[in-house]
Amino acid sequence: MNREPLIMVCTCEMSGRVRGKGFPARDLPARMRTGVGWVPTNSMINAFSQIPATPFGTKDDLILVPDPAAEARVDFGDGSANEHFFLGDIRWLDGSAWECCPRDFARRALASLKETAGVTLLSAFEHEFVYTGVESVPGESYSLDAFRRQGVFAEAFTAALRQAGAEPESFLPEYGARQYEFTVAPAEGLRSADRAVVAREMARATACRLGHRAIFSPILDPAGVGNGVHVHFSFRDAYGVPATHDPDDALGLTKLARHFTAGLLHHMPALCAITAPASVSYIRLRPNRWAPTHADVKRQDRGAAIRICPVIPGPDVNRQFNVEFRVADAAASPYLTLGAMVWAGVDGIRRSLEIPAEGPPLPATLGAALDALEASAEARVWMGATFHNAYLVHKRGELATLAGLDEKACCDRYAETY
């Protein structure tokens, strides 16, 4: 059978799904300049492949332009077509950034951090997911048996991550039924979110080739264990020197890191609408689920919204030291998660906010979180009025499609798509 290689250029948009267009690989040089055609309402496709509402209608044309630094090319060695795609930016036809491009939202936030504080962000996304290629058995949590029974998935997945440039670090069975976790090495700036997108897709691609699925939905069963995404972050100054740890501070944070963290806490209700953006995200964010329920920061506590991570004593403590944002899941675009976090942190730095003694409860529903996002004048500035409104329309439309369903039915719907 004759075959001609194809490449896809993609974006990870408001729904957290990766979408785009493919073209013959021989056309890549031209496509690096012109991209592929895109339209604003494509961004309004929700998790269930519906467009309940759109502020854009059928108007306007955009281009989706590949970033040469965000290429993934993986040969699984099984005769299947290569996974070959670029992550890219959504632009107007004249090449200027479209105001609702998730990647540009994160890019602008990172530029603001550098301008405001003279630092760059080093971060990594830690993912939990359910692999359907194993049977759930009693006692499987963290077990060697659960590690063994996933067969060749982990080895093939690790090889794919390395080919795609995502630098795999760990893979392990987790607490929940058929649940696993993986981490990749941290990266600076936007590359961290690129790696998160690539890593999720490599998990899905590997599972697909084995006849199974890697499910990243926030929770599959209302009575079960959720899948979170934890974003570890730290700062580097203009010389690459760590700028996060101060051993004399009560939480071990430098002044910069303390103000940044306070900004995250201050804006947490609005952030939830972006970083935990599914209706079922709020089933996971309940007491006794090893998930956050308050906007708080604590040392080495996995129930906190923001966790100060442990370090191993030694000469490189400052380089090890990092902070973990735990109010996120894979229904969110990594670009929106990263961008929202950084914008909130920058606001904390600019206003010299301090960490409160006690944080309020997190929103109990996506609707409440969306109300907080709508009420946030700061978020409207960060996103821009067009993006802010489009996001609210998108997510409220998604909620409307779930009206009348119980929690189990909602979990089933999200499990089908994520």
C-alpha positions in Angstrom: 0.0 0.0 0.0 1.4 3.4 -1.0 1.5 6.0 1.7 2.4 9.7 1.9 3.3 11.2 5.3 1.0 13.8 6.8 1.5 16.4 9.5 -1.0 18.0 11.7 -0.8 21.5 13.2 -2.8 21.7 16.4 -4.1 23.9 19.2 -5.3 22.9 22.7 -8.3 25.2 23.2 -11.0 26.1 25.8 -12.3 22.5 25.9 -8.8 21.1 26.7 -9.0 19.0 23.5 -6.3 19.1 20.9 -7.7 20.0 17.5 -6.2 21.1 14.2 -5.7 20.3 10.5 -3.4 18.0 8.6 -1.5 18.5 5.4 1.1 16.6 3.3 4.5 16.6 4.9 6.1 17.9 1.7 4.2 21.1 2.2 5.7 21.9 5.6 8.0 24.7 4.5 5.1 26.7 3.1 2.8 25.8 6.0 5.4 27.2 8.5 4.7 30.6 6.9 1.0 30.4 6.0 -0.3 27.9 8.6 -3.7 26.3 8.0 -7.1 27.9 7.9 -9.1 28.2 11.1 -12.2 30.0 12.2 -13.1 31.6 15.6 -16.1 29.4 16.3 -13.8 26.3 16.1 -12.7 27.4 19.6 -16.3 27.1 20.8 -16.5 23.3 20.2 -17.1 21.9 23.6 -15.9 18.6 25.2 -18.8 16.8 23.6 -18.2 18.1 20.0 -21.1 20.5 20.3 -21.4 24.2 19.9 -24.3 25.2 22.2 -23.5 28.9 21.7 -20.9 31.1 20.1 -20.3 34.9 20.1 -18.5 34.6 16.8 -21.2 33.1 14.6 -20.0 32.1 11.1 -17.8 35.2 10.7 -14.1 35.8 10.1 -11.1 33.7 9.2 -7.9 32.9 11.1 -4.8 30.8 10.6 -3.2 28.2 12.8 0.5 28.6 12.5 3.0 25.8 13.6 5.7 26.7 16.1 9.0 25.1 14.9 10.0 24.7 18.5 6.9 22.7 19.4 7.1 19.6 17.1 6.3 16.1 18.1 7.4 13.2 15.8 7.1 9.7 17.1 7.5 6.3 15.3 6.0 3.6 17.3 7.8 1.0 15.3 4.6 -1.1 14.7 3.9 -0.1 11.1 1.3 2.5 12.1 1.5 6.1 10.8 3.9 8.3 12.7 2.5 10.7 15.3 3.7 13.9 13.7 2.2 17.2 14.7 3.1 20.8 15.7 1.5 22.9 18.3 0.8 26.3 17.1 -0.6 29.8 17.5 -4.0 31.1 16.3 -3.5 34.3 14.4 -5.4 36.8 12.2 -4.6 36.6 8.5 -2.1 39.5 8.9 -0.1 37.4 11.4 -1.1 39.2 14.6 -2.2 37.2 17.6 -5.9 36.3 17.8 -7.2 37.6 21.2 -8.6 34.1 22.1 -5.4 32.1 21.4 -4.7 30.0 24.5 -1.0 29.8 23.7 -0.7 33.6 23.4 -2.6 34.0 26.7 0.1 32.0 28.4 2.9 33.7 26.5 1.6 37.2 27.5 1.4 36.1 31.1 5.0 34.8 31.1 6.2 38.1 29.5 4.4 40.1 32.2 6.1 38.0 34.9 9.5 38.7 33.4 8.8 42.4 33.0 7.3 42.7 36.5 9.8 40.6 38.5 12.7 39.9 36.2 12.3 36.1 36.6 11.3 33.2 34.4 9.0 30.3 35.4 10.2 26.7 35.5 7.3 24.3 35.7 6.1 20.8 35.1 2.7 19.2 34.9 2.1 16.0 36.8 -0.8 13.9 35.4 -3.1 11.1 36.7 -5.1 9.0 34.3 -7.0 5.7 34.1 -5.7 3.0 31.7 -8.3 0.7 30.4 -5.8 -2.0 29.4 -5.8 -3.5 32.9 -8.4 -5.1 35.1 -9.1 -3.5 38.5 -8.2 -5.9 41.3 -8.2 -5.5 45.1 -5.0 -4.2 46.6 -3.7 -2.6 43.3 -2.9 0.8 44.7 0.8 1.7 44.2 1.5 -2.0 43.8 4.2 -3.8 41.8 1.3 -6.0 40.5 -0.5 -3.0 39.0 2.8 -1.9 37.5 3.3 -5.3 36.0 -0.2 -5.8 34.6 -0.1 -2.7 32.4 2.2 -4.7 30.2 4.2 -2.9 27.6 2.2 0.4 27.9 4.6 2.2 30.2 7.7 1.2 28.2 6.1 2.2 24.9 4.7 5.4 26.4 8.1 6.3 27.9 9.8 5.7 24.5 7.2 7.9 22.8 7.7 10.7 25.3 11.4 10.7 24.8 11.1 10.7 21.0 8.7 13.7 21.3 11.2 15.6 23.5 9.1 15.5 26.7 11.8 14.0 28.9 10.0 11.3 31.0 10.8 11.2 34.7 8.5 8.8 36.4 5.6 6.3 35.9 3.7 4.6 38.7 0.4 2.9 39.7 -1.7 5.3 41.7 -4.3 5.0 44.4 -7.4 4.6 42.3 -8.7 1.7 40.2 -6.6 1.2 37.1 -5.1 4.6 37.8 -1.5 5.6 36.9 0.6 8.8 37.2 3.4 10.1 35.2 5.8 13.1 35.3 8.0 14.8 32.8 11.0 17.0 33.4 10.3 20.7 34.1 10.7 23.2 31.3 11.0 27.0 31.1 8.1 29.2 30.1 5.7 28.1 27.4 7.6 24.8 26.8 6.2 23.4 30.0 2.6 23.7 28.7 3.7 22.3 25.3 5.2 19.3 27.1 1.9 18.7 29.0 -0.1 18.7 25.8 2.3 16.4 24.0 2.5 14.1 27.0 -1.3 13.6 27.2 -1.4 12.9 23.5 1.4 10.4 23.7 -0.4 8.5 26.4 -3.6 8.5 24.3 -1.6 7.5 21.2 0.2 4.6 23.0 -3.0 3.3 24.5 -4.8 3.5 21.1 -2.1 1.4 19.4 -2.6 -1.2 22.1 -6.3 -1.3 21.7 -7.2 0.6 24.8 -7.6 4.2 26.2 -5.8 6.5 28.5 -8.7 8.5 30.2 -7.8 11.8 31.7 -11.3 12.8 32.8 -11.3 14.5 36.3 -13.3 11.6 37.8 -14.9 8.5 36.3 -17.2 7.5 39.2 -18.8 9.9 41.8 -17.8 7.4 44.5 -14.3 6.8 43.1 -10.9 8.5 43.0 -10.3 11.6 40.8 -7.6 12.3 38.3 -5.8 15.6 39.1 -3.1 17.6 37.3 -0.5 19.2 39.7 1.6 22.0 38.4 5.0 22.3 40.1 6.7 25.6 39.7 9.7 27.7 40.7 11.5 30.8 39.6 14.9 31.6 38.0 16.4 35.0 37.9 18.1 36.6 34.9 21.3 34.6 35.6 19.5 31.3 36.0 19.8 31.3 39.8 16.9 29.8 41.7 14.7 32.5 43.3 12.0 30.6 45.1 13.5 29.4 48.4 14.2 31.4 51.6 15.1 29.1 54.5 14.2 31.9 57.0 10.6 32.3 55.8 7.9 30.3 57.7 6.9 28.6 54.4 10.4 28.6 52.9 9.4 31.2 50.3 11.3 34.2 49.0 9.4 37.5 49.0 8.8 37.1 45.3 7.4 33.6 45.7 5.3 34.6 48.7 3.6 37.4 46.8 3.1 35.2 43.8 1.5 32.5 45.9 -0.7 35.0 47.7 -1.9 36.1 44.2 -2.9 32.6 43.4 -4.9 32.3 46.7 -6.5 35.7 46.2 -7.8 34.8 42.7 -8.4 31.1 43.4 -12.3 31.2 43.0 -11.9 32.7 39.5 -8.9 30.5 38.7 -11.0 27.4 39.4 -13.2 28.2 36.4 -10.1 27.9 34.1 -8.0 25.2 35.8 -10.8 22.9 36.9 -13.3 23.6 34.1 -15.6 20.5 34.0 -18.8 20.1 35.9 -17.3 16.8 37.3 -14.1 18.7 38.5 -16.1 19.7 41.5 -17.0 16.1 42.4 -13.2 15.5 42.7 -12.7 18.7 44.8 -14.6 17.4 47.8 -13.4 16.4 51.4 -11.7 13.1 51.9 -10.5 12.7 48.3 -6.9 13.8 48.7 -7.8 16.9 46.8 -8.1 20.6 47.7 -11.2 22.0 49.2 -9.9 25.4 50.4 -7.8 28.2 49.0 -4.9 27.4 51.3 -1.1 26.8 51.3 0.6 24.3 53.5 3.9 22.5 53.8 3.9 18.9 52.4 0.1 18.5 52.6 -1.6 16.9 49.7 -5.0 18.3 50.8 -3.9 21.9 50.2 -4.6 23.9 47.2 -0.9 25.0 47.1 1.6 22.6 48.5 5.2 23.5 49.5 7.1 20.4 48.3 9.7 18.5 50.3 13.4 18.7 49.5 16.3 16.4 50.3 18.9 18.1 52.5 22.1 18.9 50.6 23.9 21.6 48.6 21.2 21.9 45.9 18.2 22.6 48.1 17.5 25.9 46.4 17.4 24.2 43.0 15.1 21.4 44.3 12.7 23.7 46.1 9.3 24.1 44.3 5.7 24.9 44.9 2.8 22.7 43.7 -0.6 24.1 42.4 -3.1 21.3 42.9 -6.5 22.8 41.8 -6.3 21.6 38.2 -7.2 18.7 36.0 -6.9 17.6 32.4 -10.2 19.1 31.2 -8.2 22.3 31.1 -5.9 23.4 28.4 -2.4 23.5 29.9 -1.9 26.9 28.2 -4.9 28.3 30.1 -3.9 26.7 33.4 -0.4 28.1 33.1 -1.5 31.5 31.9 -4.1 31.9 34.6 -1.7 30.9 37.3 1.0 33.3 36.1 -1.4 36.2 35.7 -2.8 35.7 39.2 0.7 35.4 40.6 1.9 38.6 38.8 -1.0 40.5 40.3 0.1 39.2 43.7 3.6 40.5 43.1 2.5 43.9 41.8 0.2 44.4 44.8 2.6 42.9 47.4 -0.2 40.6 48.5 0.5 38.4 51.6 -0.7 34.9 52.3 -3.8 34.9 54.5 -3.9 32.9 57.7 -6.9 30.9 56.5 -8.4 30.6 53.0 -12.0 30.4 52.0 -13.6 27.2 50.6 -13.2 26.6 46.9 -16.3 27.0 44.7 -18.6 23.9 45.0 -19.7 23.9 41.4 -18.4 25.0 38.0 -21.3 27.4 37.8 -20.1 29.1 41.0 -16.5 29.3 39.7 -17.8 30.8 36.4 -19.6 33.4 38.4 -16.4 34.3 40.2 -14.5 34.5 36.8 -17.2 36.8 35.4 -17.0 39.0 38.5 -13.2 39.3 38.3 -12.2 42.6 36.8 -8.6 41.4 36.8 -9.4 38.3 34.8 -11.2 40.4 32.2 -8.0 42.4 31.8 -5.7 39.4 31.6 -7.9 37.6 29.0 -9.2 40.6 27.2 -13.0 41.3 27.0 -13.5 39.1 23.9 -11.8 36.0 25.3 -13.3 36.5 28.8 -16.8 36.6 27.3 -16.2 33.7 24.9 -14.9 31.5 27.7 -17.9 32.1 29.8 -20.3 31.5 26.9 -18.3 28.3 26.1 -18.4 26.8 29.6 -22.0 27.8 30.4 -23.1 26.3 27.1 -21.3 23.1 28.1 -23.1 23.1 31.5 -26.4 23.5 29.6 -25.8 20.3 27.6 -25.6 18.4 31.0 -28.8 19.8 32.4 -30.9 17.1 34.0 -28.1 14.5 34.2 -27.1 13.0 37.5 -23.5 12.9 38.7 -22.9 9.4 37.3 -24.2 10.3 33.9 -22.1 13.4 33.9 -19.0 11.4 34.8 -19.8 9.0 31.9 -20.1 11.8 29.4 -16.7 13.3 30.4 -15.0 9.9 30.4 -16.1 9.4 26.8 -14.2 12.5 25.7 -11.2 12.9 28.0 
